[in-house]
């Protein structure tokens, strides 16, 4: 049986003395009691998708490293641009490090990004890109920095070398060094840094997924949140053809809330995330809006036939949207479970994987 430790006045005096010495040597805030640390309380910003905010436990955390990865054309950059838009709406400053040299100002503006005040950098090398990120973070004047993408952060030695030269592990070492350097500054400044990453295939994998992300494993460790985004359905209309994608985002890692939650939402071509579509899905799950057959109704009154028509009706009635949103939030605050804040989908996916392995 463990003996009880007694905190005598002498021990408390010695503790206070060493705490004062540490603060004197390393600055105020170098060490603190966790309950007294104001900046330890994690604030969040909206991702632009209500379902994803719920899956994340409130939104994207401020002052943290976030990684968004997935296949091509799955919505990675769109999700990051929506986060920039949300920051700008609240009066924050955003920066976009365009290592791919592929940022579309017209599309960004359509998503709500204030392109006139968006800081954009198109660096020539990976070292330059990460040095720019470091200086922006250390300034404490920028609220969010997006790096698009890790795969495009080409080390200077590779650029200056000949085509076909081998540079084993060079990009991984670059990312590891950069993250060691900027992580502390990110936490102190409260700046959110989003790294967009691409997928690659590992060679010779027999069991498990052969997919991996570029840039080594350092980002996986330093990231507080990792989002795996996948396109699961192409949205079509009879008279329009394809008009968007249905995507699924799995919270593969989360240090500030329970991980492995799954959120689904629509990305409309040329418009971005359908916020009203997210609201319709949540309203149906919480019982604010009911569906009988193809008809959606609210408090006994039919709204429209079919989900698309319901979304269109709500987009044309802003006051009704605000009313439904408040009722949905009230339901969620009382603990009503929805798919985005439960592990049901993740458990079903794990069961499906186990079945495949047995086969």
N, C-alpha and C positions, 0 to 999 in steps of 0.2 A: 504493500500500500504506500502511495506517495505521501511524503511528509508535507505538511502545510508550510509555505514560505511566508515568513513575517516581514512586512515592509517597515522597518524601524525608521525613526526620524533621520538617523545617520545615513541610511541607504538612500532615502529620498533627497537628502541634502547633496550627496555625492552625485546622484543622477542629475539634479538641477545644475550642478556645477559643470558637469561634462557637457550637458546640452548647451549651456551658455558659451563654453569654450569652442564647441563645434560651430555655433552660429557666428562667433567672433572670427573664427579662422576662415570659414567657407561662405559666410553671408547668411542673412536672415532667410529662413525657409529651407536651409540645408537639411534640417531634421525637425520633425514635428510629430505630435500625436495625431493619429489618423482622424480622430473626431474633430480636431481643431483645424484641419487643412481645408480651406474653402475650395481650392482648385482641385481637390480630390473628388469633389462631387461632379460627376460627368454630365455636362450639358449636351444636348443633341440638336441636330438640324434635320429638317425634313428631307427625305430622298425624292420627294415628288410623287411617290406612290403610297397611298394610305396603308395598303396591305403590307407593303415592305416595311414601313415604319413600325407597324405592330410586330412583325417578325423580328425586327431589330431591337425591340424593347423600348421604342420611343423615337428612333431615328438614327442617323449617322452620328457617332460621338465626336465631339469637338476635341481638338488637341491630341488626336490619335492618327495612326497610319492605317489606311484602308486599302485593300486590294480588291479590284473587280476583274474577274477573268471569265473566259468562256470562248466558244467557237466564233468564227467570223460572222458578222452581221447578226449578232444575238442581242445587241442593244447596250453594249458596254459604255461606249462614248455617250450615248443618249442618256443613260442613267447618271453619268458624271456631270453632263451639262445641266440636267435638272437640279442636281445638288448645287451647282453654281448659281442657277436661277433663284433658288430658294434663299441662298445666302445674300444675293443682291437685293432681293425683295425686303430683307430685314435691315438693309443699309450697310452690309458688309462689302469687303473688297475681295475680288477673286482673281486668280491667275491661272493661265492655261499654258503648260509647257508642251508645245506641239512637236514632239520628236519625230512623229511620222510625217509632218508637213502636210497634213490632210484635213485641217479644221475648215469646216464650211460655215462662213459667217451668216449666210442666209438661213440655213437650217438652225443654227444656234439662236438666231433672233426669233425664229418661229417657236422655239421651245421656251421663250421668255427671257433669254439671256440678254442683258444690256451690253451689246457688243461695243458701244462707245466707251464704256468704262471697264471693259474686260482687259486685263493685262495679258498679253500674248507674247510668248517667246518661241522662236524656232531655231534652237541651237544646232551647231555644226557637229557636236560630238557628245557622247554620254557624259564625259567629265564636265563639259560646259553646262549641260542640262542640270546635273545634280548640284553643281556649284551655284547655279541660279536659284534652285529650290532652297538650298541652304541659306543663301543670303535673304531670300524673301521671308523664310520662316524666322530667322534671327531678327529681322526688322520689327517683328510683332505688330506690323501694320497690315498684314494680309490675313484674311480669315480662312481661305481655302485655296489650295494649290492642287491642280490636276496634272498628272504626268501621263501623256498618251504617246507611246506606250513603253513599257519596260523593254520589250523586244527590240524597239527602235533606238535604244540607248547604245549606240555603237562606240566602243572604246576608241580613243584617238589612234592607238597603235594599229588597230585593224583598218582604220580609214587610210592611214599613211602607208600601210603595207600593200603588197600585191594581191590581186585576186587569186584565191586558192591557198594563201598562207594559213597555217593553223595557229589559232590563238586559244588554246585549251583553257577554259575556266576564267578567261580574262573578264568577261562581263559579270560573272558571279562574284569575283573579287571586288570589282568596282561597286556593285550593289551592296555588298557586305560592308565595305569601308564607308560608303555614303550613309547607310542606315545607322551605323554606329555613331557617326558624327552628328546626324541631324535629329535623332530620336529625342534626346533630352531637350533640345531647343523647341521641338514640336509641342512637347508637354507644357513647357513653361509659357510659350507664346499663345497657346490655345488654338493654333492653326491646324486645320484638318488637311492632311495630305492624302490624296487618292492616287494610287498607282493603277493604271489600266494594264492588264497583262494578257498575253496570248497563250494558246495551248500548243503543245508539241507532243509527239508520240515517242515514248521510250522504246528502244529496240530490245527484243528478246524477252518481253514480259509474258509469262505463261498464266499467272494468276493475278487477279485484280485488274484495275484499270491501267492501261498503258499511257494515259494522259498525264502530262506534267506541265507546269508553267515555266516560262523562261526566266533567266537571271539568277539561277541557283536557288538555294533554300533559305537564304537570309530573310527575304521578304516574308516568307511564311511565318517565321518566328517573330519578327518585329511588328507585323500587322495585328492590330487589335480586332479587326473585322475583316473577314474574307468572304466575298460574295461570288457564288458560282451562278452565272446567268446563262440560260439555255432557251432557245426558241422551240416551243412545243407544238405550235399550230399556226398555220397561215390563215388569216381572216379574209373571207371572201364574201362578196355580195353578188347577186345575180345580175344586177344592172351595172355594177362597177368593176367587177373582178376582184383582184387582190388589193386590199386597202390597209393591211397592217399585220402584225404578228402577235400571237399570244405567247408570253414568255414566263418562265418559271425561274425564280431566284431562290437558291438554297444558301442559308447562312452557314457556310462551312466552318467558320470559326467566329467566336464572339467572346471577348474578354470582359465585356461590360453588361452582358445579359445572357440568358440561356441560349446556347447555339442550336444548330440543326433545324431551325424553323424554316418553313417554306412559304413563299408568297408567289402569287400569280397575278399578272395584270396585262393589259393590252398596250402595245406601242403602235400608234397610228402613223403611217407614212406621212412625213412632212409636218406632223403636229406633235409627236412625242408621246409620252405616257398619258393614257386616258384617265384623268383623275376622277371624272364622273363615273367611268366604268368601274374603277376600284370601289367607289362609294356604293354603286348598285350591288356589287357582289357582297360587300360587307353588310349592307342594309338587308339583303335577303338572308344572309347567315344569322343575323341577330334578330330577325323577325320584324324589323321596322317596315320593310316591304315584303309582301307575300306574293308567291307565284302559284297560280293554279292553272296547270296545263301550260299554255304559251302566254297567258295573260299575267301581267304584273299589276298589283293593286296596292294602294296605300289607304289604311283605315277604311277598308271596304269599297273604296272607289277605284275603278280600273284606271290605270295610267296609260298603258299601251300594250300592244301584242308583240311579244318577242323582246329579247334583251336589247338589240340594236335600237329599236323604236323607243324603248324606255330610256336609254341613254340619251337619245336625241331629244326626247321630251324634257328631260331634266336639264340638258345643256341650254335649253331655251327658257328655263325658269330658275333664275339664280336664287330667288327667295326660297323656293321650295328645296333647292339643293342645300342651302344653309340650314334649313329646318331639319331635314333628314340627317345631315351630317352631325348636328348637335345631338339628335336622338341616338344615333349610332355610337357617338362618343360616350353618352350617358350609359348606354348598355354595356359598352366595353369596360367602363370604370367600375361597374358593378360585378365584373368578373365573368360575363357571358363568353363562353369559349367560341372561337372561330378558328378556321383551319390555319391561319397565319400565326396564331399564338399557341398552338398545340404541336405535339410531336407525332400526331396520328399519321400524317403523310410520310414523314421520314421513316417511321416504323414500318409502314407498308412497303416503302422502297427497299428497306433492308431485308424484309421477308422475300420480296421478289428476287433480290440478289442471291439470297440463300437458296431459293428454289432453282435458280439458273445454275448455281454451282453444283447442286446435287444432280442435275441433269447431265 
